[in-house]
Amino acid sequence: MKNLILIRHAKSNWDAPLRDSDRPLDQRGVKDAHLVSLNLFDYLPKTYVIWSSIAKRAIDTATIFAQNILYPLECIIYKEELYTFDEKQLEEIIKTSDNSLESIILFGHNAAITNFVNKFGNTFISNVPTAGFISLQFDTDYWAEIEKGITQKIIVPKDLK
């Protein structure tokens, strides 16, 4: 059994003239990241690794979640290849994961997350919102063999407000 949790980075700040990868979270993003991360304990696997895109907004979101779920910050793995908006690239990263990993929590970007969730989950989601949490489960022991899985849980900020 493989478990994959996809979390779209929280709302970012577009005000400052920065490179896309350097945009930080805005105030709403910080609040939403805290809100969602404080409401997901019952939906976390027993053991997992956290991977994050190298974009500042994804790193900031992963840091907030890790702090709130008591995951050591120094154990977050930052992957340049997760800074992608393409679901095919995201699929390749996941399907080439080490099979010793039973569960992965991944912080990334849209449209890759929404398209991945709709391809591999059994619940259609028109758009995974910022700070959205989607838990998928796959009935296989090999990441390369993941196919249509079960959408276990969806948590989005607006449902918690």
N, C-alpha and C positions, 0 to 999 in steps of 0.2 A: 504494500500500500504506500503510495506517495501522496504527500500533502503539499499544496502550493498556495500560499497566501500572497495575493497581489495587492499592493497599496499604492494608489496614485498619490504623488506628492501633494501636499496641501497648497492652498491658494498662494500664488506668488505675487510679488510686488512688481508692477510694470512701470512705476513712476520714474525710477532712476535710469539714466542712459547707460545700461550695462550690457555686456555680452549675455546671450541667452543662458549660458551655463552658470553665470554669476548672479542671477536674480535670486534674492532672498525671499522668505515668506513675508506676507503682509500680516497685519494684526489678526484678520479673520482666519488666515491660514494657521497661525499659531494656536488660536482658540480651538479651531476645528480639529487640529492634530491632537491636542490634549483631550478634547471631548471624545473622539473616536477611540483613542488609545486607552482611555480609562473605562471603556465599555466593551472590551473584547476578551477579557481574561478567560471566560468560559469557552471561548472558541479557538484558543491557542493549542497546538499540539504539545505533548509533554516535552519534547526536545526539538530544537530547530536551529537553523542558522539565519542570520539576517544579512542580506545583500542590498546594496544601494547603488544607484546611479551616482556618478561623480558631480552631477549638477548640484549647486548649493541648495536649491529648494528641496531636492530629494534628500540630501544629507541632513538638512535641518529637520525635515519631517521624520526621518529615521532616528535621529537623535532624540526627539521628543518622545516617540513611541518607545524606544529602548529604555529611556529613563523611567517612563511610567510603567513598563512591564518588567522592570528590574533586570534588564539584559545589559551585560557589561559593554560599555561604549567601545572599548578597545577590541571587542570581538566582531564588530560590524565590519563586513568586507565590502570595500568600495570597488566597483567594477566599471571601468570606462565604457565597456561595450553595452552596459545597461542605459547609457545616455543615448537612447534610440526611441524613435517614434514609429518604428516599423515592426509589426507583429511577427513577420517572418524571421527577423533577426532575434527578437525576443524568444521565439519558439526554438530557434537553433541553440541559444544560450541555455535554455532550460533542458532541452533534450540531450545536451552534451554534459549535463551535470553528473557529478560523481554519484554512483548508485548507493554509496554508503550513507548519503544524506537522505533521510526519510522525509524531512519537512524543511521547506525553504520559505522564508518571508522575504519578499522582494519589493523594494521601493523604486518606482519608475515613473513612466510618462505615458500620456495619451498621444496618439490614438492606439499605440501598441497594446496598452492594457485592455481597453474596451474590446478591441478586435480579438485579442487572445482569449479573453473570458468568453466571448460569444462563440468562438470556434471550439473551445475545449470544455466549456461548462454546459449545463443543461437548462440554464435560465437565461433568457435574452435580457440584456441590459443595453438600453439605447446609448447611454453614456455613463461611464464610471466617473462620478464627480471627484473634484479635488478632495483629498483625505479619505476617499472611498476605500473600503476594506472588502475584498472578495476572497473567500476561502473555497478552494477546489480540492477534491479528493479523486485520486486515480487508482483503479484496481489493477496495479502492476507493481513489480519490484524494480522496474527499469525505467529511468527517465526517458530513454530513447523510444520507449514503447507507449508513451502516454497518448491516449486518444480521447474520445468524449468521456469526460468525467462527471462528477456530481458537484453541483454548486451547493456547498454546505451552508454558507452564511454570507450575507451581504449586510454591511453596516455603512451607512452614509450619514454625514453630519446632520442633514435636515431632518432625518428620522429621530434624532436624539434631542432636538431642540423643542 
